[in-house]
């Protein structure tokens, strides 16, 4: 009997998880940073405050004044993206004032050729994962740098933020 054909399926490689933190109060951020570290492991990359355009609030409030990006030493399987988003929502829910999170968290992962982040609302370019969480590709890699997708928000098009994600890509590749 002849051997049966099997499709050449391969498991996806792991990604480097990151959390973009948008906030107004540095002291509140420091507390949430500790909470994130206890949930996701050691933070091995952190930016200073990113200047430029402000990140619009996901919750319809005024834009946040400060933004930092954190990345964790433990790689994450791509299937963990929904769990990472849910844990970030739990942190936001735990640390709030007047019904508004003190720090807004936008998690995702970096892989060799793309940067993906999560969203809670449907849009034409987002892919539904499960549990109310969507995935959106922010950047693709071309000509030695990440490039924004056509639908990438203006905030993520800043050169400083592109540099951060290019650095995270190099760290990911070195691991």
C-alpha positions in Angstrom: 0.0 0.0 0.0 1.3 3.4 -0.9 2.0 6.0 1.8 -0.6 8.7 2.2 0.2 12.3 1.4 0.4 14.7 4.3 0.5 18.5 4.0 3.8 20.0 5.2 2.4 21.9 8.1 4.9 23.5 10.6 4.4 25.1 13.9 4.8 28.8 14.0 7.9 30.2 15.8 7.6 32.0 19.0 7.2 35.8 19.2 8.6 38.4 21.5 5.8 39.8 23.6 5.5 43.6 24.2 3.1 45.8 26.0 2.6 49.5 25.0 1.7 51.5 28.1 -0.2 54.8 27.7 -0.5 56.9 30.9 -0.7 60.3 32.5 0.8 59.5 36.0 4.3 58.1 36.2 3.7 56.8 39.8 0.7 54.8 38.6 2.7 53.4 35.7 5.5 52.2 38.1 2.9 50.2 40.1 1.4 48.7 37.0 4.9 47.9 35.6 5.5 45.8 38.7 2.2 44.0 38.2 3.0 43.3 34.6 6.4 41.9 35.6 4.8 39.6 38.1 2.3 38.3 35.5 4.6 38.0 32.4 8.1 37.6 33.8 11.2 39.7 33.8 11.2 42.9 31.8 14.4 43.1 29.7 13.5 46.1 27.5 11.9 49.4 28.3 11.8 52.7 26.5 11.8 56.1 28.0 8.7 58.2 27.4 7.9 58.4 23.6 7.2 61.9 22.5 5.3 63.0 19.4 1.7 62.2 18.6 -0.4 61.1 21.5 -2.1 57.7 21.6 -5.9 58.0 21.4 -7.6 56.4 24.4 -9.2 53.0 23.7 -12.0 54.0 26.1 -13.1 57.3 24.5 -11.4 59.5 27.0 -8.8 62.2 26.4 -5.5 61.0 24.8 -2.7 59.9 27.2 0.3 62.1 27.6 3.1 59.5 28.0 3.8 56.2 26.3 6.4 53.5 27.0 7.0 50.1 25.5 7.9 47.1 27.6 9.2 43.7 26.4 9.6 40.6 28.4 12.5 38.0 28.3 10.2 35.0 28.0 9.2 34.3 24.4 5.5 33.7 23.8 3.8 31.3 21.5 1.6 33.2 19.0 -1.4 31.3 20.4 -0.9 33.1 23.7 -1.9 36.5 22.3 -5.5 36.3 23.5 -4.4 35.2 27.0 -1.9 38.1 27.1 -4.6 40.6 26.1 -6.9 39.2 28.8 -4.3 39.5 31.5 -3.6 43.1 30.4 -7.4 43.8 30.7 -7.3 42.3 34.2 -4.5 44.7 35.1 -6.3 47.6 33.7 -9.5 46.6 35.6 -7.5 46.2 38.8 -5.8 49.7 38.6 -8.4 52.3 37.7 -9.8 55.6 39.0 -13.3 56.9 38.3 -14.1 54.0 36.0 -11.0 54.6 33.8 -7.8 52.6 33.7 -4.8 54.5 35.1 -2.7 53.0 32.4 -4.0 51.7 29.1 -2.2 48.6 27.9 -1.8 47.5 24.2 -0.1 44.1 24.0 1.2 42.3 21.0 4.3 40.4 19.7 7.2 40.9 17.4 8.4 38.2 15.0 11.0 38.3 12.3 8.8 39.8 9.6 5.9 41.5 11.4 4.6 43.3 14.5 1.1 42.3 15.6 -1.0 43.9 18.3 -4.5 43.2 19.7 -7.7 45.1 19.5 -11.1 44.7 21.1 -13.2 46.1 18.2 -13.8 44.7 14.8 -12.5 46.4 11.7 -12.0 45.3 8.0 -8.3 44.6 8.4 -8.4 42.8 11.8 -8.6 39.0 12.3 -10.9 37.7 15.0 -9.1 35.2 17.2 -11.6 34.3 20.0 -13.0 35.7 23.3 -13.6 39.2 21.8 -10.0 39.7 20.8 -8.8 40.7 17.3 -5.3 40.7 15.9 -3.9 43.4 13.6 -0.6 43.5 11.8 1.0 46.9 12.4 4.2 46.5 10.4 5.8 44.3 7.8 9.5 43.9 7.3 11.0 45.2 4.1 14.4 46.7 3.0 16.0 46.2 6.5 13.2 47.9 8.4 9.7 47.6 9.6 7.2 49.5 7.4 3.6 50.5 8.5 0.7 48.8 6.9 -1.7 51.0 5.0 -4.2 50.8 7.9 -1.7 51.4 10.7 -2.8 54.3 12.9 -0.9 57.6 12.7 0.5 57.1 16.2 2.3 53.9 15.2 3.9 55.6 12.2 6.2 57.8 14.3 9.9 57.2 13.5 10.7 56.8 17.2 8.2 54.0 17.6 9.4 52.3 14.4 12.9 52.4 15.8 11.7 50.7 19.0 10.1 47.9 17.1 13.2 47.5 14.9 15.2 47.2 18.1 12.8 44.6 19.5 13.1 42.6 16.2 16.9 42.5 16.6 16.6 41.4 20.2 14.1 38.7 19.1 16.5 37.5 16.4 19.4 37.4 18.8 17.5 35.1 21.2 
